């Protein structure tokens, strides 16, 4: 018996694995910074302050990154169901929509969340740790410069998700193909 494979399910799973690797790298980086600057910086203290001022962008960006990673993995399950269980073939224009979905979710999602994380670090003064070796003063003015890129990445994410929803719906409604044995 031949094992069936979901092309799009596999692509989204690979994307989720890459996203998981990136978020793991971010977590290990935070631990590394804590270890290097242990006497000057307490990351737990910084995170406890993350609901105040610009630092909340760091926390929200981090949480949204985790959500995007899970969303990409769940999307893989949807495409696996569509291609394997429902025996739907994704071809032609639907294929283009699914590519837009994959790229939009990953580029828009990672761009949005990393921009928010960076904005939180820059605005809270934590980014000065890398350049000056200590947490600097909060800079609320810098936060305005992050709004256009975050909004642009959210637009890319939205286009990707909308194209994916349309592609999935059209493919789901399509007649199933038969597998020759």
MIDREN-189434 format. One record per residue (C-alpha): y, x, z; residue in three letters. Coordinates in nm, 3 decimals. Each point is the difference from the previous one (the first is absolute). Example, Ala and Ser with C-alpha at 12.3 -4.5 7.8 and 13.67 -1.06 7.14 Angstrom:
// residues 2
-0.450,1.230,0.780,Ala;
0.344,0.137,-0.066,Ser;
This chain:
// residues 181
0.000,0.000,0.000,Unk;
0.335,0.139,-0.104,Unk;
0.270,0.017,0.263,Unk;
0.313,-0.179,-0.109,Unk;
0.333,0.168,0.053,Unk;
0.343,-0.152,0.032,Unk;
0.245,0.212,-0.198,Unk;
0.311,-0.140,0.165,Unk;
-0.163,-0.026,0.342,Unk;
-0.083,0.371,-0.024,Unk;
0.355,0.092,-0.103,Unk;
0.152,-0.191,0.290,Unk;
-0.250,0.152,0.246,Unk;
0.094,0.350,-0.121,Unk;
0.367,-0.090,0.046,Unk;
-0.073,-0.125,0.353,Unk;
-0.183,0.324,0.081,Unk;
0.298,0.204,-0.125,Unk;
0.239,-0.219,0.202,Unk;
-0.222,0.047,0.307,Unk;
0.014,0.376,-0.055,Unk;
0.378,-0.005,-0.020,Unk;
0.039,-0.202,0.321,Unk;
-0.249,0.232,0.171,Unk;
0.207,0.300,-0.113,Unk;
0.313,-0.167,0.142,Unk;
-0.174,-0.059,0.332,Unk;
-0.128,0.358,0.016,Unk;
0.349,0.126,-0.088,Unk;
0.143,-0.189,0.296,Unk;
-0.264,0.150,0.228,Unk;
0.072,0.346,-0.145,Unk;
0.373,-0.038,0.061,Unk;
-0.074,-0.106,0.356,Unk;
-0.217,0.307,0.052,Unk;
0.249,0.245,-0.158,Unk;
0.306,-0.137,0.179,Unk;
-0.178,-0.118,0.317,Unk;
0.272,0.117,0.234,Unk;
0.287,-0.154,-0.199,Unk;
-0.148,-0.320,-0.144,Unk;
-0.210,-0.280,0.137,Unk;
-0.123,-0.216,-0.289,Unk;
-0.118,-0.272,0.237,Unk;
0.349,-0.019,0.145,Unk;
0.146,-0.011,-0.352,Unk;
-0.237,-0.280,-0.098,Unk;
0.085,-0.193,0.316,Unk;
0.363,0.009,-0.111,Unk;
-0.091,-0.108,-0.353,Unk;
0.106,-0.359,0.049,Unk;
0.358,0.106,0.055,Unk;
0.240,0.100,-0.275,Unk;
-0.116,0.181,-0.314,Unk;
-0.329,0.109,0.157,Unk;
-0.137,-0.353,-0.047,Unk;
-0.008,0.071,-0.375,Unk;
-0.247,0.281,0.073,Unk;
-0.227,-0.231,0.198,Unk;
0.022,-0.289,-0.247,Unk;
-0.061,0.235,-0.294,Unk;
-0.306,0.144,0.172,Unk;
-0.143,-0.344,0.074,Unk;
0.070,-0.125,-0.353,Unk;
-0.171,0.310,-0.140,Unk;
-0.315,-0.090,0.192,Unk;
0.024,-0.358,-0.127,Unk;
0.043,0.116,-0.363,Unk;
-0.306,0.225,0.033,Unk;
-0.211,-0.291,0.123,Unk;
0.146,-0.231,-0.266,Unk;
-0.104,0.241,-0.277,Unk;
-0.354,0.014,0.144,Unk;
-0.022,-0.380,0.027,Unk;
0.123,-0.030,-0.358,Unk;
-0.296,0.217,-0.104,Unk;
-0.231,-0.256,0.160,Unk;
0.170,-0.279,-0.198,Unk;
-0.046,0.183,-0.331,Unk;
-0.358,0.088,0.092,Unk;
-0.068,-0.371,0.061,Unk;
0.166,-0.093,-0.327,Unk;
-0.180,0.258,-0.214,Unk;
-0.344,0.004,0.166,Unk;
-0.058,-0.336,0.170,Unk;
0.201,-0.217,-0.237,Unk;
-0.094,0.215,-0.305,Unk;
0.357,-0.006,-0.131,Unk;
0.100,0.266,-0.250,Unk;
0.353,0.140,0.027,Unk;
0.122,0.089,-0.347,Unk;
0.306,0.000,-0.223,Unk;
0.327,-0.117,0.147,Unk;
-0.165,-0.076,0.334,Unk;
-0.099,0.367,0.020,Unk;
0.368,0.099,-0.040,Unk;
0.099,-0.240,0.280,Unk;
-0.264,0.151,0.229,Unk;
0.127,0.353,-0.076,Unk;
0.349,-0.118,0.095,Unk;
-0.154,-0.147,0.317,Unk;
-0.171,0.328,0.092,Unk;
0.303,0.216,-0.072,Unk;
0.251,-0.246,0.147,Unk;
-0.187,-0.035,0.328,Unk;
-0.047,0.371,0.040,Unk;
0.332,0.133,-0.128,Unk;
0.207,-0.285,0.143,Unk;
-0.194,-0.014,0.326,Unk;
-0.001,0.371,0.073,Unk;
0.360,0.039,-0.119,Unk;
0.122,-0.281,0.224,Unk;
-0.184,0.112,0.310,Unk;
0.065,0.373,-0.033,Unk;
0.369,-0.069,-0.067,Unk;
0.013,-0.212,0.316,Unk;
-0.180,0.269,0.202,Unk;
0.235,0.270,-0.130,Unk;
0.306,-0.223,0.063,Unk;
-0.114,-0.054,0.359,Unk;
-0.049,0.372,0.055,Unk;
0.332,0.091,-0.163,Unk;
0.204,-0.274,0.166,Unk;
-0.146,0.058,0.346,Unk;
0.060,0.374,-0.010,Unk;
-0.371,0.087,0.009,Unk;
0.016,0.162,-0.343,Unk;
0.224,0.270,0.152,Unk;
-0.312,0.117,0.180,Unk;
-0.120,0.160,-0.324,Unk;
0.332,0.169,-0.082,Unk;
0.141,0.072,0.346,Unk;
-0.308,-0.003,0.223,Unk;
0.127,-0.287,0.215,Unk;
0.075,-0.369,-0.034,Unk;
0.357,-0.054,-0.113,Unk;
0.248,-0.281,0.056,Unk;
-0.063,-0.335,-0.166,Unk;
0.186,-0.049,-0.329,Unk;
0.047,-0.368,-0.082,Unk;
0.208,0.073,-0.310,Unk;
-0.293,0.164,-0.179,Unk;
-0.200,-0.324,0.019,Unk;
0.210,-0.166,-0.273,Unk;
-0.112,0.261,-0.254,Unk;
-0.362,-0.109,0.043,Unk;
0.055,-0.367,-0.086,Unk;
0.006,0.037,-0.385,Unk;
-0.322,0.206,-0.027,Unk;
-0.184,-0.221,0.249,Unk;
0.112,-0.311,-0.189,Unk;
-0.108,0.155,-0.332,Unk;
-0.344,0.087,0.133,Unk;
-0.036,-0.351,0.142,Unk;
0.082,-0.131,-0.349,Unk;
-0.274,0.220,-0.152,Unk;
-0.243,-0.120,0.267,Unk;
0.090,-0.365,-0.066,Unk;
-0.041,0.036,-0.377,Unk;
-0.340,0.163,0.054,Unk;
-0.122,-0.271,0.235,Unk;
0.128,-0.280,-0.224,Unk;
-0.167,0.152,-0.306,Unk;
-0.320,0.041,0.200,Unk;
0.009,-0.360,0.117,Unk;
0.052,-0.121,-0.356,Unk;
-0.275,0.227,-0.136,Unk;
-0.246,-0.104,0.269,Unk;
0.071,-0.370,-0.052,Unk;
-0.032,0.020,-0.380,Unk;
-0.320,0.206,0.022,Unk;
-0.142,-0.237,0.261,Unk;
0.062,-0.302,-0.223,Unk;
-0.153,0.173,-0.305,Unk;
-0.356,-0.075,-0.103,Unk;
-0.260,0.239,0.147,Unk;
-0.178,0.244,-0.227,Unk;
-0.377,0.030,-0.001,Unk;
-0.184,0.319,0.078,Unk;
-0.275,0.075,-0.246,Unk;
-0.318,0.106,0.171,Unk;
